[in-house]
Structures are given as structure tokens and as C-alpha cells.
Amino acid sequence: MATTITLPLFSRLLLSPLLLTPALAQTLPPLPEPVSNNPVLATTIRDKTYIASFSGLGNGKTAADAHNKGWLLQAGDSSWQKLPNVPSSLGHSNRLAMTATVLEQNFYLFGGYSVAKDGTEVTQSDSYRFSAISKNYTKLPDMPVAVDDSVALTYQNRYIYLVSGWHNDGNVNLVQLFDNFTQKWSQATPFPGTPVFGHAGTVDGNRLLICDGVATKLDPDGKRSYVATAACYQGEIDSSNVRKISWKAIPHPTGVARYRQAALPVTVAGERYLAFIGGTTNPYNFNGVGYNGTPSDPDAAVWLYQPKTQQWRQGKVSTPVMDLRNLLELGGEIYSLGGMTKGQQVQSDFIKQQITLLPD
């Protein structure tokens, strides 16, 4: 029989646990408007939990619905606060596929792309640190190579790794390393798999785990097409040289790739897992309709990888969501905020991603 478990989570992205009582969790208000492809982040500062959403795609799911809006919620409040728009050094008013993470209680926002009315997409190189206290954006040094639809992972409360992703005309295999102490970029050991965008990853100590995404291929007629890539790679960071990562391929949990899922570490019954939740098996651009012309729907499956045994477990959620940038861990519960549910419905609600573990 399947077992439903509330998962206590211990995110390595944060300096302190996110303080949120069950009562407060039941009163989390929806975003002011539906949005998808939005980075969502949370941090606790002086016993107050702050939740933020940045940029994304509005309910119409067209190029004109892409935006750079920001919202901030202090847990316990009944409404969200409108933030200044996410800046753009190119002067653009929208940003999709932005990569984001939390470090030293601040929110870090990297790259993404802007989309014109005619659908033209431009990867942006500018990145920012956002303070939930001052509500200001501080520009960071530009990425050496601009990427969108990348994965951001933190290490030692100092470093941020950006793994693979899309750069204007194609994917890159780069692992770009930002040192928050020196405010400088460098290059780490490249990603060994096929370069992808829309992949997912998480970190546990000095171990990174990256799965899936979309690669490009050249068709016989000379046109480029997009191919889902079912592959997982584990990387071990060398503590004496953070630019050195020992990568190795690990078995894939299903052999079927997912696109724009999200990942985070969890602990179940005293055992450590790295969980991959949501996403879809039918890759798409930004409107939820696949490159193959078929509308995409989210996958309910949950993949749980145990680094100690190097084995996968399977689970599921009752309300699957796709088009995710991040998931939130609040008071020991997992939530998505925004994204698309079945029928490509853009969401504004917090959706609890309660995992049901399936039999081995």
C-alpha cells in the first residue's frame, strides 16, 4: 500500500530554518495574479519568513504576457507587497527562465531571457541580489556567458554554481561559478552530459545532482529541433578547489525525461533523498504547448534519489505542476507557487506538494 508522508526538509540553501506554523501555512494568500515560470524563494530573517516571486508569464501565455513584476509576502500577512520590477540592463520589460537561489538570506537572480512581441528571444547577462529587508536590487557582475533556463546551486554559503543552460542560439556545457565573497566569476569543471536547458538540480553537502532537460539536434533538412534528454549526473565538489567537480553519470529513475521540474533535498524516516517534483514529459517553449504542437500536462511522479545507496525511490503528488523554477519549503512542507497545472492553467495559489511514496 502506498504511504502518504509529510516530509521534513532541510535545505542547504538557507542559513536558518523557515519559521512557519501550521496555522500560518493555512492562511498563505495567493499571488495577486496568476503567473508561471516565476522563480519563487523564501528566507527567514530575525524570525520573520519572507516569500518572493519574480518575473514570469501571465495568464494569457503569449509573448505579451511575459513580465518582470515582483511580489513579496511576509508570512502572517494577508496580502502581497508589490515590488519594484526586476531590472534589465537591456531595458526590457519582461524576463522568463530566470535562474534563482538563496544565499546569506538574500535572493539571487541570474539571467533569463526577454521575449519580443514577434517571439524573438534574447538571453540576458545581468544578475541581481535582492534584499527582502531593504527591498532593493543590487546589480552583480554580469555572467561571463549569459544563460537562461539554467540551474543554480549553492555551496559553503559562499558559492553559486550555474549549470548548463541556453545562450541565445544554443545550449552550453559550462558550469559558471560565482564567488559571493569576491564578487567574481570563474569557470568550474564543465557539465559532462549533453548541454541542456530546462533541466533540474539540487545540492546536498558537496554533491550536486542534475537531471534531464532539452537538447538540440540538427535534422536532415537542416532545421533544428528540440529533444528531451533522460540523463542524470552527480557531481562531487573538491573542497580544496571549488572549481573542480568530479562528475559521473548515474542511472535515470525512469528512462523518460522531464522538463522544467524542480528539485530539493528531503529527509524521509531518517534517510536522505534528493527529490525531483513536477515538470512535464512533453517539452515546450513558454506557452505550455509542446514543440511537437501537442499541449503539455504536468507529471505527478516524484523521483527520490538516495546518495548513500545510489538508488531511486518513486512517489507521486496529487496536484502536479509544471513550468517550475523553484519549490518552497515552508514549515516542513513543500509548496509550489505559480506554474501550470493540467490544461496549462496558470496558477496563483500555494499548492502543497504532499508526496505519496510508492511501494519499492
Secondary structure as GFF3:
##gff-version 3
##sequence-region A 1 360
A	DSSP	beta_strand	3	5	.	.	.	ID=ss1
A	DSSP	alpha_helix	22	25	.	.	.	ID=ss2
A	DSSP	beta_strand	40	45	.	.	.	ID=ss3
A	DSSP	beta_strand	48	57	.	.	.	ID=ss4
A	DSSP	three_ten_helix	63	65	.	.	.	ID=ss5
A	DSSP	beta_strand	66	74	.	.	.	ID=ss6
A	DSSP	beta_strand	81	83	.	.	.	ID=ss7
A	DSSP	beta_strand	99	103	.	.	.	ID=ss8
A	DSSP	beta_strand	106	110	.	.	.	ID=ss9
A	DSSP	beta_strand	113	115	.	.	.	ID=ss10
A	DSSP	beta_strand	121	123	.	.	.	ID=ss11
A	DSSP	beta_strand	127	130	.	.	.	ID=ss12
A	DSSP	beta_strand	137	140	.	.	.	ID=ss13
A	DSSP	beta_strand	151	155	.	.	.	ID=ss14
A	DSSP	beta_strand	159	163	.	.	.	ID=ss15
A	DSSP	beta_strand	166	167	.	.	.	ID=ss16
A	DSSP	beta_strand	170	171	.	.	.	ID=ss17
A	DSSP	beta_strand	175	179	.	.	.	ID=ss18
A	DSSP	beta_strand	184	188	.	.	.	ID=ss19
A	DSSP	beta_strand	200	204	.	.	.	ID=ss20
A	DSSP	beta_strand	207	211	.	.	.	ID=ss21
A	DSSP	beta_strand	214	218	.	.	.	ID=ss22
A	DSSP	beta_strand	224	228	.	.	.	ID=ss23
A	DSSP	beta_strand	232	238	.	.	.	ID=ss24
A	DSSP	beta_strand	241	250	.	.	.	ID=ss25
A	DSSP	beta_strand	262	268	.	.	.	ID=ss26
A	DSSP	beta_strand	271	277	.	.	.	ID=ss27
A	DSSP	beta_strand	301	306	.	.	.	ID=ss28
A	DSSP	beta_strand	311	317	.	.	.	ID=ss29
A	DSSP	beta_strand	328	330	.	.	.	ID=ss30
A	DSSP	beta_strand	333	337	.	.	.	ID=ss31
A	DSSP	beta_strand	340	341	.	.	.	ID=ss32
A	DSSP	beta_strand	345	346	.	.	.	ID=ss33
A	DSSP	beta_strand	350	352	.	.	.	ID=ss34
A	DSSP	beta_strand	355	357	.	.	.	ID=ss35
###
